[in-house]
Amino acid sequence: MQFHENRPIYMQIVDYVCDEILSGDWTAENRIPSVREMAAQIEVNPNTAMRAYHYLQERGVLEQKRGVGYFASEDAQERVLDLKRREFLEEDLPRFVQKMERLGYRFQDLESLVSA
């Protein structure tokens, strides 16, 4: 995993876990990597991986079964979509609109620019 300086590492781990859930690779039936396994796999401190897992647990995306490990929740895909949509609307879209305005583009120009 390659990390980007403009986003905290734990949030990049959150993105990775969310991508695995959305792709269907990680489901509620299958155990996902433990905190230590994840940390070793992507070469980060286990506390960083734990912070990402805790973030996702608080939002109902991951569940921990005592003595067994971590699993995606039954409705993890819906929860991830909700998180990602909210993130897009609150973070990505405002930056995009601001950049469009700085470059002199109008919303009317978008369709022709995208379809070109």
Residue pairs with C-beta under 8 A, 6 or more apart in sequence:
1 12
1 16
1 42
1 43
3 9
3 12
4 12
7 15
9 44
9 48
10 48
10 49
10 51
10 52
10 55
11 52
11 55
13 38
13 42
13 44
13 48
13 49
13 52
14 52
14 55
14 56
16 42
17 26
17 32
17 52
17 53
17 56
17 61
17 62
18 56
18 61
18 80
18 83
18 84
20 26
20 32
21 27
21 61
21 72
21 76
21 77
21 80
22 77
22 80
22 81
22 84
24 77
26 32
26 72
26 76
27 72
28 71
28 72
28 73
28 74
28 76
29 71
30 71
31 68
31 69
31 70
31 71
32 62
32 69
32 70
32 71
32 72
33 41
33 70
34 69
34 70
35 46
35 49
35 50
35 53
35 70
36 46
36 49
38 49
38 52
38 53
39 45
39 46
39 48
39 49
42 49
53 62
53 64
53 70
56 62
57 63
57 64
59 79
59 83
60 73
60 75
60 76
60 79
61 72
61 73
61 76
61 79
61 80
61 83
62 70
62 71
62 72
62 73
62 76
63 70
63 71
63 72
63 73
64 70
64 71
65 71
73 79
100 106
100 107
105 113
